[in-house]
Amino acid sequence: MFIIAGIIPDENSPLIYGQVKLLENFLNIQNYSIPIERGTSALIAAAIKTLEVFQKEYPFIYLVGDIGKGEGSKKLYESLGENIKIHKPKVITFHYILPDVDGCLKVILGLEKLNPKPILIADAGFMYVVKMAGYSTFFDLFTPDLGELAFLADEKAPHPFYTRGFLLENENNIEDLVERAYKYENASKYLLIKGKRDYIVCQGNILKIIDNPLVEELEAIGGTGDTLTGIVSSLIYIGFSLEEACEIGAKVNRLAGALANPTPATQIGEIVNYIPKALKNLLF
Amino acid sequence: MKFFKKGFFKKLRINRKFRDYSKGIIIFENTSLVIKAEKALKSAGYQIKMVAPPPIVRKGCDLAIEVPIIKALSILEFLKMNKINYLDFIPCNKEDLLKPVDIFQIKDFGKYLMVRAANMKLTVDKESLTIVNISGGGCPDVPYLASKLIGLNLTTAPQPKELANTLCGYALQLAYEKIKEILCLS
């Protein structure tokens, strides 16, 4: 089973979980219809588009409404901590959530009971809180952007908001930041660093750099990092190695972006629809 | 004499630094309350700063308000009068406190301008001043802020901090202020 957990920006949405479907530009789960916007819904949509190409089953999702007040996130932490062991997942992708160390530790406790241990992927708020909790090395893949890499490299910062200036000023020196993130054990086994150039890193060593096609406008478009994490997560679930999945995922995300012929005002839903075409162009 | 050796004064200086508790921090239940308190205190003319609480009281996505210790009583009274609930006031060594980012990355796309503060990016159309995209971030109010602000005019849209509840939301506020400054709108 492939599980995705995260939030949607609707304060009134309860915790919902189950197999998800994608109809037009809406996710359908139970009786809920959720529009594809930046954030976890974009990640799920990109994951589904990837799985469809390989005719694989759709992911099982945990989604809750939260607009930053933390009430939904609290329910999500508790539910994951209690129920994750029931599913025997192969891959779990954790996404937007309000960082809370106590909540994260409940989930980690649940994950530690799983045998075999699933492949663990974290992005966004869940990546922040895993670092804060000191469990980065327990995870297989983080997908930070450059600002978030500087945060991982800063052993003192509890959130990217507090990343110290000397690290942010140095953010073009990827090698130094990577070395520092691993030195202080604030990186997962693999890193996929998203940016103008995508870096694939394993245990501190840069394995590959993907920079083609280069579409500068994608940096401004909210959700392009989410779609990348969704594509890579699905490829790992399908059976690609982490390194292969990161490389193919980075290329597919860039190509889907290029196919959409975007401007900085393009919205992520337009790019998601090009993922199958980009995947087929690259792989078949 | 041994007392006047360099090492003695160095040690004395370090000890004095260690005891420098001229600042304190006010802790709140959540970031929304911190943002509310900041707005009220700044409007009332108090000199305050946003900081991260020291690790011993940190629980996650935290923001606190640093105040001069000599003003603490009047500030706490002000918050009570304005019904802004705080959890605690803690005297702090200045060295324990981390400051918010103050470095910005600016990218000019021609028709569009993007400003990044920490992990948050805000992009506007330079001619129409429409907010066209919000990206980055990992806290749950980021998709919410995007859904509320994209498509609005920079000059009339609510400030991100009026809707924000987390540090990512507050980082977006910094990007918003910077982009207004660059476009000579502040």
Interface residues (C-beta under 8 A of the other chain):
Chain A: I7 I8 P9 E37 R38 G39 T40 S41 D66 I67 G68 K69 G70 G72 S73 Y96 I97 L98 P99 D100 V101 D102 G103 D123 A124 G125 F126 M127 Y128 V129 M132 D145 G147 E148 F151 K156 A157 P158 H159 P160 F161 Y162 T163 R164 G165 L168 E169 E216 E217 E219 A220 I221 G222 G223 T224 G225 T263 P264 A265 T266 Q267
Chain B: N30 T31 S32 A52 P55 R58 K59 G60 C61 D62 L63 L98 K99 P100 V101 D102 I103 K107 F109 K111 Y112 M114 R116 A118 N119 K121 T123 D125 T130 V132 N133 I134 S135 G136 G137 G138 C139 P140 D141 V142 P143 Y144 A146 S147 I150 A164 N165 T166 L167 C168 G169 Y170 A171
